Amino acid sequence: AKPHIAEFCENGAKATAWELTGYRNTPAFFAEHDVTALRSWKDFDLEQAGRLTHPLKYDANTDRYVAVSWAEAFADIGAKLKGYDPKKVIFYASGRASLETSYMYGLMARMYGSQNLPDSSNMCHETTSVGLKSAIGSPVGTIQLEDYDKCDAIFFFGQNPGSNSPRFLHPLRDCAKRGVEIVVFNPLKERGLERFQDPQNPLEMATGKSTPIASQYHQVKAGGDIAVMMGISKFVIEADDIARQSGAPGIIDHDFIAQHTTGFDAFADKARATSWDAIELNSGLTRAAIEEAAAVYARSKATIVVYGMGLTQHVHGIDNVHMVVNFMLLRGNVGRPGAGFGPVRGHSNVQGQRTVGITEKPELAPLDRLKELYGFEPPRDLGWDTVASCEAVMAGEAQAFVGLGGNFVRAVADTASVED
C-alpha cells in the first residue's frame, strides 16, 4: 500500500499512449475498406488504423461506413429513437467509460424512458453484487489497501493478479516478505502467484531475483471451490469442537457469530456431516492438502480472502460467494483491521458505474433524487441486464442497441448466437 519512486502501471501507460496516438482514421480509409473485409482484421491492426476523425454511418448498399456531420448524426439517431418503444431499447455501458460520462448516459437513458442499462459487471461480478449484498448487506469488498499491512493470512480463489491486476503484486510481495501466509486455490499455476520479479527494480531484472508469493498453491478442480471451503470449514468446526470439549480456547469466534450471524448451527451440522470422500471428489484435492490450508486459517488472527471471476463466473456463482462468506464468518473475519473480503474487479470504473446509476435494477439507482434534480419521472420497472438483453436481441424483441465503450458481442458468453 506504500507508493514507490516513479511508480506507474505499465498497462496503464500503454493504454494512455494509445489514447494519445497521432494516427488518424479518415473517411478515405473506409472508402478503401468495406466492413466485411475489416471484420477479418485483428484488433491490433484495427487500432493501428488510428482514431476516428468523423462520425460514421453504415451504408448497407456499399457495405461501408460513410462520414456524416455531427448534426446529421444527432438528428438521425434522435429520429430513430423517437420511433421506438423506450422499453425495448438497450443502453449498454462498459467500465471503460468515465464515471461522469456514465452518469450522463444513465440520465439520458432514463429521460428517454428506458431502464435497460446492462453493463460489463453483469458479465463478471454480478454474483458478488447479489451474493455479498444478500449475505452481509454490502455488494462490494470490505477492505482497503491498508488492511494488507495488518493481515497475517491471505486466501486466493480464482484470481490471477499477474495477468489481471499487476499493480496488486507490489502489496502482495510486501505481505510475503513480512511473513504473511498466502494460500492459493486455482486450477492452473500462475507465475504471478508463484513468484514476483519487479519490472521496475533494475537489480531484480538484471539478476533474475524474485520474491516467492504463495506459501501454498493448490490446483483445485474447476468448479470445486465450494467443496474446498466446506473442507476448511469442517476442519475448523471439528477442531473447535475438540478444543471446547477439552476446555481449551475455541477456534471459532462464537461471540461474533451469536451477535452478527444467523444459521450457524445448521451450517456446522452440514459441515460435520459432509464426508471427506465427497469433499475430495468434488474439490480434486486430498484431505491432507485441504487440512494444510485450513490450519493456516485456524491460526490466523486476521484473514483476507481475495477472489475473482474464477469464482463468480459459474452457474453456482452466488453459492460460491455465499460459501466464501460462511467460511470467513466462522472466525469473525469481517469488519476489523486486516480482515475481510477483497473481490477484485476487472475494470476500475465498474463499481463506480453502479454508484452513479448504471443498473437495470430500480432499487439500486437514486431515482427520487434524479426526479428532484431534473424534473422528470424516471422509469421504475425492472430493466434488462446483459443476459436479458441478449435474449431480447435473439428473440427479435429489442428494437435498438446503444453502446458506450466496450465490445458487447465479443464480451458476452454466447458470442456466436448474439452475433447471428
C-alpha positions in Angstrom: 0.0 0.0 0.0 3.1 2.3 0.1 3.9 4.1 -3.2 7.4 3.6 -4.7 9.5 6.1 -6.6 8.5 6.7 -10.2 5.8 4.1 -9.9 3.2 3.6 -12.6 1.3 0.8 -14.2 2.8 -0.4 -17.5 -0.6 -1.5 -18.8 -2.0 1.9 -17.9 0.9 3.6 -19.7 0.2 1.6 -22.8 -3.5 2.4 -22.7 -2.7 6.1 -22.2 -0.2 6.1 -25.0 -2.8 4.6 -27.3 -5.3 7.3 -26.4 -2.7 9.9 -27.3 -1.8 8.3 -30.6 -1.2 10.5 -33.6 -2.7 8.1 -36.0 -5.9 9.3 -37.6 -8.6 7.2 -39.3 -10.2 9.4 -42.0 -13.2 8.8 -44.3 -10.7 7.8 -47.0 -9.9 4.7 -45.0 -13.5 3.5 -45.1 -13.8 4.3 -48.8 -10.9 1.8 -49.4 -12.1 -0.9 -47.0 -15.6 -2.4 -46.7 -16.9 -3.8 -43.4 -16.8 -7.4 -44.5 -13.0 -7.0 -45.1 -12.5 -5.1 -41.8 -14.2 -7.9 -39.8 -11.2 -10.2 -40.7 -8.7 -7.7 -39.3 -7.0 -8.3 -36.0 -7.7 -5.9 -33.1 -4.1 -4.7 -33.2 -4.4 -3.8 -36.9 -7.7 -2.0 -36.4 -6.2 0.1 -33.6 -3.2 0.9 -35.8 -5.6 2.5 -38.3 -6.0 5.3 -35.8 -8.7 7.3 -34.1 -11.8 8.4 -36.0 -12.0 11.9 -37.3 -15.7 12.0 -38.3 -19.0 10.5 -37.2 -19.7 7.5 -39.4 -22.9 5.8 -40.6 -23.1 2.4 -42.1 -24.4 2.1 -45.7 -25.7 -1.4 -46.3 -25.8 -0.9 -50.0 -22.0 -0.4 -50.2 -21.1 -2.3 -47.0 -19.1 0.7 -46.0 -19.1 3.4 -43.3 -19.6 6.9 -44.7 -18.8 10.2 -43.0 -21.7 12.4 -41.8 -21.8 15.6 -39.8 -22.4 15.7 -36.1 -25.7 17.5 -36.8 -26.8 14.7 -39.2 -25.7 12.0 -36.7 -27.7 13.5 -33.8 -30.7 14.2 -35.9 -30.8 10.7 -37.4 -30.2 8.9 -34.0 -32.8 11.1 -32.3 -35.4 10.5 -35.1 -34.9 6.7 -34.9 -35.1 6.6 -31.1 -38.4 8.6 -31.2 -39.9 5.9 -33.3 -39.0 3.1 -30.9 -40.6 1.8 -27.7 -38.2 3.0 -24.9 -38.8 -0.3 -23.0 -37.3 -2.1 -26.0 -34.1 0.0 -26.4 -30.9 -1.2 -24.7 -28.3 1.2 -23.4 -25.2 -0.8 -22.6 -22.3 0.7 -20.6 -18.7 -0.6 -20.2 -16.3 0.0 -17.4 -14.0 1.6 -20.0 -16.2 4.8 -19.8 -15.6 7.6 -17.3 -17.9 8.0 -14.4 -19.0 11.4 -15.5 -19.9 10.1 -18.9 -21.6 7.1 -17.4 -23.8 9.4 -15.1 -24.9 11.4 -18.1 -25.5 8.3 -20.1 -27.8 6.8 -17.5 -29.6 10.1 -17.1 -30.2 10.2 -20.9 -31.5 6.6 -21.0 -33.9 7.3 -18.1 -35.1 10.6 -19.5 -35.8 8.7 -22.7 -37.8 6.2 -20.7 -35.6 3.1 -20.6 -34.4 1.2 -17.6 -32.5 -1.2 -19.8 -29.0 -0.4 -18.6 -26.9 -3.5 -18.6 -23.2 -3.0 -18.0 -20.0 -5.1 -18.1 -20.3 -6.0 -14.4 -23.2 -8.3 -15.4 -20.5 -10.5 -17.0 -18.0 -10.5 -14.1 -19.0 -9.7 -10.6 -22.8 -9.7 -10.8 -22.7 -12.7 -8.4 -20.7 -10.6 -6.0 -23.2 -7.7 -6.2 -26.0 -10.1 -5.4 -24.3 -12.7 -3.2 -22.4 -10.3 -0.9 -25.3 -7.9 -0.5 -27.7 -10.7 0.4 -25.2 -12.2 2.9 -23.5 -9.1 4.6 -25.6 -6.2 3.3 -22.9 -4.7 1.1 -22.4 -5.5 -2.6 -18.7 -4.5 -2.5 -15.5 -5.5 -0.9 -15.0 -4.7 2.8 -11.2 -4.0 2.9 -8.8 -1.2 1.9 -5.2 -1.4 0.8 -4.1 -0.6 4.3 -5.6 -3.9 5.5 -2.9 -5.8 3.7 -0.4 -4.2 6.1 -2.3 -5.7 9.0 -3.3 -9.2 7.9 -1.4 -12.4 8.6 -3.1 -14.7 6.0 -4.5 -14.2 2.5 -6.6 -16.8 0.7 -6.9 -16.6 -3.1 -9.7 -18.2 -5.0 -9.8 -17.9 -8.8 -7.9 -14.6 -9.2 -4.6 -14.0 -11.1 -3.0 -10.7 -10.3 -0.1 -11.2 -12.7 -2.4 -11.0 -15.7 -5.5 -9.1 -14.4 -4.2 -6.7 -11.7 -0.4 -6.5 -11.9 -0.2 -3.4 -9.6 -1.6 -5.7 -6.9 1.7 -7.7 -7.0 3.5 -4.9 -5.1 1.5 -5.1 -1.8 1.4 -8.9 -2.2 5.2 -9.0 -2.3 5.4 -6.8 0.8 3.0 -9.2 2.5 5.1 -12.2 1.6 8.3 -10.5 2.7 6.8 -9.9 6.2 5.7 -13.5 6.6 2.0 -13.4 5.6 0.9 -16.9 4.7 -0.7 -16.7 1.2 -2.8 -19.7 0.2 -3.9 -20.0 -3.4 -6.6 -22.1 -4.9 -6.6 -22.1 -8.7 -6.8 -24.9 -11.3 -3.8 -23.5 -13.2 -0.4 -22.5 -11.9 0.0 -18.7 -12.4 3.5 -17.2 -12.4 2.4 -14.0 -10.6 1.1 -16.0 -7.7 4.2 -18.3 -7.5 6.8 -15.5 -7.5 7.1 -11.9 -8.5 10.0 -10.2 -10.3 9.6 -6.5 -10.1 10.0 -4.9 -13.6 10.7 -1.6 -12.0 13.5 -2.9 -10.0 16.8 -2.8 -12.0 18.6 -5.2 -9.7 15.9 -7.9 -9.9 15.6 -7.5 -13.7 19.4 -7.8 -14.0 20.0 -10.7 -11.7 16.7 -12.6 -12.2 16.0 -12.4 -8.5 12.3 -12.7 -7.5 10.1 -12.9 -4.4 8.1 -16.1 -3.7 4.4 -15.2 -3.2 2.3 -18.2 -2.4 3.2 -20.3 0.6 0.7 -22.9 -0.5 -0.6 -23.4 -4.0 -3.5 -25.9 -4.5 -4.8 -26.8 -8.0 -8.4 -27.2 -7.2 -10.8 -28.8 -9.7 -12.6 -26.2 -11.8 -15.9 -25.5 -10.0 -14.6 -27.2 -6.9 -14.3 -24.1 -4.7 -17.4 -24.8 -2.5 -16.0 -28.3 -1.7 -12.7 -26.7 -0.7 -14.3 -24.1 1.6 -16.6 -26.8 3.1 -13.5 -28.8 3.9 -11.8 -25.8 5.5 -15.0 -25.1 7.5 -15.3 -28.8 8.5 -11.7 -28.8 9.8 -12.2 -25.6 11.8 -15.6 -26.6 13.2 -14.4 -30.1 14.3 -11.2 -28.7 15.7 -13.2 -26.2 17.7 -15.5 -29.0 19.0 -12.4 -30.9 20.3 -10.9 -27.8 21.8 -14.1 -26.8 23.7 -14.7 -30.3 24.9 -11.2 -30.4 26.5 -11.7 -26.9 28.0 -9.1 -25.3 25.7 -9.8 -22.0 23.9 -12.0 -22.4 20.9 -11.1 -21.6 17.3 -14.4 -20.3 16.1 -15.5 -16.7 17.2 -18.7 -17.7 18.9 -19.4 -14.3 20.3 -19.2 -12.8 16.8 -21.4 -15.5 15.4 -24.0 -15.0 18.1 -24.1 -11.2 17.6 -23.8 -10.8 13.9 -24.9 -14.0 12.1 -27.8 -16.4 11.6 -27.9 -20.1 10.7 -24.6 -21.2 12.2 -25.9 -24.4 13.8 -27.4 -25.7 10.6 -24.2 -24.9 8.7 -22.0 -26.5 11.3 -24.1 -29.7 11.3 -23.9 -29.7 7.5 -20.1 -29.4 7.7 -19.8 -32.2 10.3 -22.0 -34.5 8.2 -20.2 -33.9 4.9 -17.7 -36.8 4.3 -14.1 -36.2 3.3 -14.6 -38.6 0.4 -17.2 -36.2 -1.0 -15.0 -33.2 -0.4 -12.0 -34.8 -2.1 -14.2 -36.0 -5.0 -15.7 -32.5 -5.7 -12.6 -30.4 -5.0 -10.0 -32.6 -6.7 -7.7 -32.1 -3.7 -6.7 -34.5 -0.9 -7.9 -34.2 2.6 -4.3 -33.6 3.7 -3.9 -30.6 1.3 -7.2 -29.0 2.5 -6.3 -29.5 6.1 -2.9 -27.9 5.5 -4.7 -24.8 4.2 -7.3 -24.9 6.9 -4.5 -25.0 9.6 -3.3 -21.6 8.2 -6.9 -20.2 8.6 -7.3 -21.7 12.1 -4.2 -20.0 13.4 -4.6 -16.7 11.6 -5.5 -13.6 13.6 -6.7 -11.6 10.6 -7.5 -13.2 7.2 -8.3 -11.5 3.9 -10.0 -13.5 1.1 -9.3 -12.4 -2.4 -11.4 -13.8 -5.3 -12.1 -13.1 -8.9 -14.0 -14.3 -11.8 -12.7 -17.8 -11.4 -15.2 -17.9 -8.5 -18.0 -15.7 -9.9 -18.4 -17.0 -13.4 -20.2 -20.2 -12.7 -23.8 -21.3 -12.7 -23.5 -21.5 -9.0 -21.5 -18.3 -8.7 -23.8 -16.8 -5.9 -23.4 -20.1 -4.0 -19.6 -19.7 -4.3 -19.8 -16.2 -2.9 -22.1 -17.3 0.0 -19.7 -20.0 0.9 -16.8 -17.5 1.0 -18.8 -15.5 3.4 -19.6 -18.6 5.5 -16.0 -19.7 6.0 -14.9 -16.1 6.7 -17.6 -15.5 9.3 -16.6 -18.6 11.3 -13.7 -16.7 12.7 -15.2 -13.2 12.6 -13.0 -12.1 9.6 -15.0 -9.1 8.6 -15.4 -5.5 9.9 -12.0 -5.3 11.6 -8.4 -4.3 10.6 -6.6 -6.7 8.3 -9.6 -8.9 7.6 -12.4 -9.0 5.1 -13.5 -9.6 1.5 -11.5 -8.5 -1.5 -13.4 -9.2 -4.7 -11.1 -8.0 -7.5 -12.9 -6.1 -10.3 -11.9 -6.4 -13.9 -12.4 -2.7 -14.7 -11.7 0.0 -12.2 -14.8 2.0 -13.2 -17.3 -0.9 -13.0 -18.1 -0.4 -9.3 -18.3 3.4 -9.8 -20.7 3.0 -12.6 -23.1 1.2 -10.3 -22.7 4.1 -7.8 -23.6 6.7 -10.4 -26.7 4.8 -11.5 -25.8 2.4 -14.3 -28.1 -0.5 -13.4 -31.2 -2.2 -14.6 -32.5 -2.5 -11.1 -34.5 0.5 -10.0 -33.8 -0.1 -6.3 -30.1 0.5 -6.9 -30.5 3.8 -8.6 -31.2 7.2 -6.9 -34.5 7.7 -8.9 -36.1 10.0 -6.5 -33.1 12.3 -6.5 -33.0 12.3 -10.3 -36.7 13.3 -10.3 -36.0 16.1 -7.9 -32.9 17.4 -9.7 -34.1 17.2 -13.3 -37.9 17.4 -13.1 -38.9 14.1 -14.9 -40.4 10.8 -13.8 -37.7 8.1 -14.2 -38.9 4.6 -15.2 -39.2 2.3 -12.1 -39.7 -1.1 -13.7 -37.0 -3.8 -13.8 -34.9 -3.3 -16.9 -32.9 -5.8 -19.0 -29.5 -6.9 -17.7 -26.9 -8.4 -20.1 -28.5 -11.8 -20.3 -32.0 -10.4 -20.7 -30.7 -8.0 -23.4 -29.1 -10.9 -25.3 -32.3 -12.9 -25.1 -34.3 -9.9 -26.3 -31.9 -9.4 -29.2 -32.0 -13.0 -30.3 -35.8 -13.1 -29.9 -36.2 -10.0 -32.1 -37.8 -8.2 -29.2 -35.2 -5.4 -28.9 -35.6 -2.5 -31.3 -32.3 -0.8 -30.8 -28.9 -1.1 -29.1 -26.8 1.8 -27.9 -23.3 1.1 -26.7 -21.0 3.2 -24.5 -17.5 1.7 -24.7 -16.5 -2.0 -24.7 -17.4 -4.6 -27.3 -20.6 -6.2 -26.2 -20.8 -9.0 -28.8 -17.2 -10.2 -28.0 -17.7 -9.9 -24.3 -20.9 -11.9 -23.8 -20.7 -15.7 -23.2 -22.5 -16.9 -26.3 -20.9 -14.6 -28.9 -21.9 -16.7 -31.9 -25.6 -16.7 -31.1 -25.7 -13.0 -30.3 -23.7 -12.0 -33.4 -26.0 -14.1 -35.7 
